[in-house]
Amino acid sequence: MRIGIIGLPNSGKTTIFNVLTGGHAPTAAYTGGTFQVHTAVVNVPDSRVDALAKMYNPKKITHARVEYADIAGLSSQTEGETRGASIGGELMNAMANNDALLHVVRVFADDSVPHPLGGVDPLRDVATLDAELTLSDLSKIENRLERLEVSLKKGKAIPTFEDDKIEFDILSRLKPHVENGLPIRDFDLAEDELRRLRGFQFLSAKPLLVMFNLGDDAEPPQLDYPHKKSAVTSVRGRLEMDIAQLDNDDDRAMFMDEYGLTELSAGRVIRESYDLLGRMVFFTVGEDEVRAWETNRGAPALECAGTIHTDLARGFIRAEVVSYDDLMAAGSNAAARSAGKIRLEGKEYVVEDGDILVIRFNVNK
């Protein structure tokens, strides 16, 4: 899972990147220059992995992972300028190459860090970036429709005529929706239509987490944000970055207690991202390795077997399944089996978050 951190200059994107990754990327005020993307892969905090590791004492422990990309270079547009022009080239590619986007919105006040639009106004900034994303997508739609129109005039003689006709219809229906400033993720599309549009990497189609970057004492603004595949959260960015970068666990606990923090935001934001993307975790366990695997919610056992290894899907016979809660309540795998908590499921079984799987397979069958 890869999440791109975006926002207007000086909104604190790199601060949030450091909060989420425990990194030390420089956070100086943006003044222009070369385009940069910081990336980091972090383990997904999950107490279930730790508990399973204690039970099995494996040689190797593998958490699920998430990659964050801190994407710099989004230039703000002021009133009267052409919007949508700030997303292109390297920035377009960097934003498109993510499963979801995290929009950092500045709420904190700091006279030493000027706001590019003249003052702190979180709701305006949300609307500004939303407009940039939809207008970028509208430009793609218009350009593609123009090319398809030329192609379709040649008639059925061209090999791609039928596919081009279907694509033209989908984009023609989508265009007025985007022209009205609405994100593509709000538009109802069938699964096969979504597959046809996947190659466009439309920015407003990606799940979006709006994150208010607060000062130490600020309250998050009230935002009505009813869009699909969207969520709103908040973080005291500078404070949490300072805590996350402490090396000593006791010092970290002391500061968290002083500021009333029961947990740092990294784990919470990952959970919110999982919900946004419809992702979940299942486990494989044993003396060699305890491992968390990430997959889509609603994935059948056959798909999860393929996530582990293609051979397991190819030779799938049955999945031996026990829930994490049942295993912990029983105290051991043997006790769970004696209590009838371990069951055999077929390839269509819908795997639940926290399920522990053993795949029975035979690649020679």
N, C-alpha and C positions, 0 to 999 in steps of 0.2 A: 504494500500500500504506500503510495507516494502522495504527499500533500504539499502543494505550492503555497507559500506565504506571500501574499500580495498586499498592496495598499499604496496610498499616496506617499510621496517623500516625507521623511521625518515623522512618520506615524508610529515608529518603534518596531518595524518588522524584524530587524535583527535582534532587538531585545527579546521579542517573543520567540524567535528562533533559539536564542540561548536558553530561555526558560524551558522550552520543550526538549532541548537536546543536552542541556548542561554544558553547552559549548562556551567558547570565549571569543566569538567573532567580534571584531571592532564595531562599536555602535556610534561613531561620530556622526554629527549632523550631515545629511546629504547635501553636497554642493555641486553635483554634476561630475562627469568623468566617464571612465570606462564601465561598460556593462558587466555586472558580476552576478553570479549565483553561488551562494554557499549551500552545501548539502551535508546532511549527516543522517546516519542510520542509527536508530535507538531501539533497545529492547522494549517491548510493551510490558509495563508493570502488571503482574498477574500473580496474586497470592496463591492461586491454585497450582501453578507450576512449582512454587516453593514447597507447598505441602506434599505434592506428588514426589518431588525429589527427596524429601525427608523420608517418605514411605519406601521408595525403591532404591535410594542411595546409588544412583546411576553414575557411570563413568562420564557422561556428558549431559548437560542441561541446555536446552535450546528454547528460548522464548520466541514468540511471534515478534516481528519487527515492523517498524514503520520508518519511512524515509521522509525527511522534511527538506524542502528546497526554499531558501530565502532568496526571493527574486527581486533584485533591485532594478531601477531604471524606468519605472512608470512615471512619465512626466504628467503633471497636472495641467488641466486646461482651464483657462479663466473665461469669464463671461465674454461672449462675442466671438470666441475662437471656434474653429471647427472641431467638434468632439469626435472621438473615435480614432483620430490620427496618432494618438500616443501609443497605440498597441500595434506593433508590427515587427518584422524582422526577427532578431534574436529574442526580443521580449515575447513575441507571439509564440515562438517555438518553446521557450522556457515555461510559459504558462500552460500551453497545450499538453505538455508532457507530464501531466499529473492526473491522478484519479479524482482529486477534489481540490478545491481552493479554500484557503483560509484568509479572509480579508481583515487585516488589522486596521482598526479605526481609532484615531487618536482622540482621547478624552483628557489626558493629562495636560496641565499648563506648565510651560517652561519658556521663559522669555529668551533664554540662550539658544533655544531650538525653534527657529521661526517656522510657522505653518505656511506652506506654499500658497494657500488661498487667503492669507491675510489674518486668519484667526481660527480658533478652535470651534468647530461646528460639526459634531459627529453625524447628525442626521443628513446634513448636506453632503458630507464625505461619502456616506453610504450610497446616496443617490448618484453622486458623481461617478463613482467607480462602476456602479450598476449600468449607468448609461454608456460608459466606455466599453464594457463587455458586450452589451447588446448591439451597439453600433459596429463594433468589430465583426460580430457575427452577421449583421445585416449586409456589410460590405462583401463578405464571402458569399452570401446567398445571392445577392444581385449579380456578382461576377459569374457565378456558376449558372444562373438562369440565362444570362446572355449567351454563354457558350452552348448551353443545351438547346436554346431556341434556334441557333444557327445550325446545329447538328440535326435537329428534328426536321428541319425544312428539306433535308436531303431525302427524307422518306425512309421506307423500310429496307432500302438497299444497304443501309449501314448495319453492320453486325450487332451494334449495341442499341439499336432503335428501341426495343421493348424496355430494356433497363433504363435508358435515358428518359423514356416517356414516364415511367413510374417515378423516377427521381425528380423530374420536372413537376409532376403533380404534387409530390410531398413538399418540395421547396416553395411552390406557389401557394400552398395552404399555409405554410409556416411564415412566409414573408410579412403579411399584414400583422400578424401577432408580434413579431419582432419590431416592426415599424412603430407599433404602439408602445415601445419601450419595455416590453415584457420579456423575461428570460425564457429561453427555449425549454428549460426544465419544467416550466408551467404548462407547456403544450402537450396535449395527449397524443401520443404516437404509439402505434402497435409495435410489438417486439421486432418484427421483420423490418419495419420502417426505421426503427432505431439502429438496427444493424447496418442498413444502407447509408445512414448519415454518420456512422462512427468515424469514418475516415476524415471527416471535416474537422474533428476536434473542436467543435463549437464551444467557446468559453462559457457562455451563459447556460449551457446544457449541463455543466459539471456541478455536482453537489457543492454547496457553498456554506461555510461556517463564518459568520460575522463575529469578530472578536473585538470588543471594546477594550482598549489599552488604557487602564485607569491610572491615576495618580495614587499615592499611598492612602488618601482619605476620600477619594472621589466615589460617587455612586454611579452605576451604569445608567445611561439615559433610557427612557422608555421608547422602544422601537416596535411598531407594528410591522412585522415582516412575514406575511402569510404565504410566501412562495414555497413551492414544493421542493423537496430535497434540500432544505435550508434550515439553519438553526442559528441562534444568537447566544453568545456567551461573553464572559468578561474575565480579565486578568489584571492584577496589579503588577504590571510588567516589570518596572525597574526593581521593585521590592523583591519579587519572586526570582528575578535573574540573580540578584545579589545573594539570595539564600541558596539557589540551585548551584552556584559556583563555589560555595563553601566546601572545603575538603573534609572537615570534621563533622561527623554525624551529631555529636552533642551540641556543637554550635548551631547547626542547622535546626535541631529540635528546639533550642532555646529561642531563636528568632521566630520560629513558627508559632511557638506558644505566646510570645510577646505580642504578635500581631493577630492572634486568634485564627491561625491557619491549621486546620486539621489534616490537610494534605496539600502538596504542591499541585499546580495545575496540569503538569505533564500527563499524569494518569487520567485525570478527568477529561482533558481535551481529547486524548486518544479514545476514551470510551464514547465521547460525543461524536468523534469522527467515525467510529465503527457503526454507531447508530445511523449516522447520515448516509454512509455508504452501504448499509445493509450487510455488514460483515459480522462474522462470529469466529469462535475458536473451538476446535476439538483437539484431543490429545492422543498421543501414542506413548506407552510407558514400558519400562523394562529395565533390566540391570545395565544395559548398554547406554540407553538414552531415555530421558523424559523430554518430550518435545510438544510444543504448542504449534498447531497448524491453523492458518487463517484461510477462511473460505466464505462463500456467500451464504447468507441465511436462506434456509430452505433447500440447501444442496442435498441431493440423495447420496446414499452410501457409496454408490459407484463413482460419483464425481469426487468424493472425498478420498476414495482409494487411489484415484488417478492423481490427486494432489500429492499424495505420499510418493507414489512411483507409478509410471505407466504400466508396468508389468502387473501390478496389483489390480488395476482396472481391467486389463486384458484377460487375466485369468480369474476374475472375481468369482467366488463361490458363495460365501456368506460373510457378514460382518458380526463379530462378537462385540456386543455393546454393553457398557455399564455407565451410568451417569456419575459425574464427579461426586455429587452429594451422596449418592448411595454407597459409593466406594469408601468415602470418608466415614460415613456412619457405620459401615461394617468393620472398618479398621484394617482390612487386608483384602487382597484379591480372592484368596481362598474362602474367607468368611462371606464375601459378597456372593460367591458362587453357591455356597451352602445355603444362603438365604434366598436364593433364586433371583438375585438382582442382575445377574449377567444373562443376557438373552442373545439369541441368534436372529439376525435380520437380513432381509434380502436387499438387492441392489436398489430398489425403489424406496427403501426406508429413508425418511427425512431426518437427517442428523440434527441434533439439538446442540445449542451452545453448551460446552462443558462435557459433552459425551467423550468417553474414552473408547477407542476402537482398536480391535485386533482384526485384521483382514485375513480371512482364509482364502487362498487362491491356488490355482494350478495352471501354469502357463502352457502345459502340454495337453490340456484337455481339448 
